[in-house]
Amino acid sequence: MDWTDLPLARATVDRAAERRTEPDLVQRLLAEDGTRVLLVHRGLVATTTQGDAVALELFAPSAVGHATGPGRDWLFLGTDGPTSYLGLVLADLGTQASDAEGFVVEPGPDLVPGREWSHLRTVGARLTARDAGLATTAVALASWHTTHQRCPRCGSVTEPVQGGWVRRCPVDASDHYPRTDPAVIMAVVDDADRILLGHAGHWPERRFSTLAGYVEPGEPLEHAVRREVAEEVGVTVGAVSYRGSQPWPFPASLMLAFRAVALTSAITVDGTEITEARWFTRAELGAAASSGEVLLPMRASIARALVEEWFGGELPGD
């Protein structure tokens, strides 16, 4: 397993953070023919599909540069040689609509309707490294702008600055930065080399995955692994080893993957987060995945990497 090549951890574009404070950066980049713009709408990205290949649909500034005003945040995503990349977030401005397109007050007739919109969960593993990195960053920033529009100090509406990487309060001049929520995710393996997978009640039927949970304030990562496993399935964990990380911008998680050694095997699910949990041998999981008895984590997730590392190769299913 190559932990440096996880689907949503790939990126080739230079974030060029030093340019974010340049005056009128977005406006100047929109005037350059080499700039390309990707669209984000309701957590989805605009894509094109040809056969099995999926790519971001990238626009020249002339096609979208008129999309200014309320509900449209511009994001500076970085540069790749002579090409600069911007993200355009088309926010929901209405409160009621018959469909997703009805929520957007269009700056032009062609930005949302009739376009292919894709979720990173389903297409992330099929994108190129460049597109995966751009889309992951854009979706993460878009989610933050949608949910953190007011100043936590005074309640005033804040304004995006520094290429969309900061929100500034016009009343008290305080700056506020994107949040990232660390979460541990773990392949728990017992002394018989079986893997422990769980099913959450809100998941589709037959979906099983590795256990996961958020890190609490002041908590070491290894402690979070042991606490989450004990809380969710009642299993005691001993040794914990780090494997890798991947952003999961739904809305703001950073998934920190571990292998954990179980000291006990009796399962007692909490019934809230996890409603079913099972130990699997490699033969059992391979057969269950092949028959459709078990649906494995999507290929874009780091959970899939944890399971396949333990399994020793690719497993069937998307």
Buried (B, 14 or more C-beta within 10 A) or exposed (E): BEBEEBBBBBBEBBBBEEBBEBEEBBEEBBEEEEBBBBBBBBBBBBBEEEEEEBBBBBBBBEEBBEBEEEBBBBBBBBBBEEBBBBBBBBBBEEEEEEEBBEBBBEBEEEBBEEBEBBBBBBBBBBBBBBBBBBBBBBBBBBBBBBEBBBBEEEEBEBEBBBBBBBBBBEEEEBEBEBEEEBBBBBBBBBEEEBBBBBBBEEBEEEBBBBBBBEBEEEEEBBBBBBBBBBBBBBBEBEEBEBBBBBBBBEBBBBBBBBBBEBEEEEBEBBEEBBBBBBBBEBEBBBEBBEEEEBBBBBBBBBBBBBBBBBBEEEBEBE
